[in-house]
Amino acid sequence: MTVCETLPLCPDTVVDDLPVLTEPVEVGPFREGVVFVRVLESGSVDVDVGVSPIGYEDWAGAWAVRESHHELDGPGMYEIPLENFGNWLRLRLIPAGEPATVLAWFVGKG
């Protein structure tokens, strides 16, 4: 039987001047998944998906960028499919123009 679970990555998060890192979530039990990112306003944001075997420490020291610079321009729901990822996952939200309010989730299947 396939198990599906939704894990929140960030609540209403404003991305304006500096990159924002979401909290790490453990995704080891899943074989595949989708990161959903919803942009609520007309701003723009770039998204990097990071994976890690340990789930802590700083972005540069312990995280590998799996999917980089998904450009999300304007309001809407966006998806980033993933396969064969590490045990921990987090996002780096990078401002790419006007400030944006963002929500994100990981939906895993295992």
N, C-alpha and C positions, 0 to 999 in steps of 0.2 A: 504494500500500500504506500502511495506517495503522500508525504506529509508536507504541508505548506504553512508557512508562518510569516507574519508581517512584523518587522521590528522597526520602531521609529529611530531615525538617525538625527533629526533635528526638528524642534517645534518652530513656530514663527521666528525665523532668524533673519535679521537685517544684515545684508552684505552691502557695505558702503565704501569705506576707505581701505581697509586691510583685509587680507584673506582670513577666513573663518574655518577652523577645524571642528568637525563634529566629534562627539565622544565615540570611542571605539566600541563596536559591538561584536560579540562572538558569533561567527557564522560557520564554524567548523562542521556542524552536523549536516550541512546542505551541500548537494552536488552542483547545483546551479541556482541562479537567482537573478533578480532584476532590481536595480536601484531606480526608484521613482523620485523625481524632483519636480516640485510644483513651484512655479514662479507666480507670485500673486499680483505683482505690479508690473509696470512697463519697463522696469530696469533690465540690466543684462548681467549675467554671471557665467563664469567658466567653472567647470567642475572637474576635479581630479579624483579618481577612486584609488585609495591606497589599501594595500593588504599587508599583514604582518603576522609572523609566527608567534609573537609575544604580546602584542596588544597594548603596549605602553611605550614610554619614552617619547622623544620629540619626533616630528615628522621626518626630518632629514636623517636621523640616526637609525630608525627601526622600521620604516615604512617603505615599501616598494610601490611605485605608481603603476597600477594595472591598466587603467584607462585614463588618458589625459586630455585635458582641455576640451571637454564637451561644451560647446558654446551654446548657451541658452539665452535667447534674445526675445524678451517680451513674455507676457503672461501665457501660462499654459502648463500642461503636464508633460514631462519628458521622461524617457526611459533609457537606461543603460544596462543591457543584458550582460551577465557575467557567467563564466564557467571556469572550473578548476582554479579556484582562488584559495588564498591562505586562510588561516584560522580566525583572523580578526580583520575587520573592515572599518574604514572611516572615510569621510569625504573632506576635501579641501575646496572651499567655495571662494573663488577669486573674483573681486569686482572687475567688471569689464565695461564700465560706462556708468549710466545712471544707477543709483542705489536700487536694490531689489529685496523684497521679502520672500524668503524661501522656506518651504517645508520639504522634508525628504524621508523616505522609508526604504528599507530593504525587504524584499519579499523573496524568501528562500524556499526551494523545493528539495526534498531529500528522501 
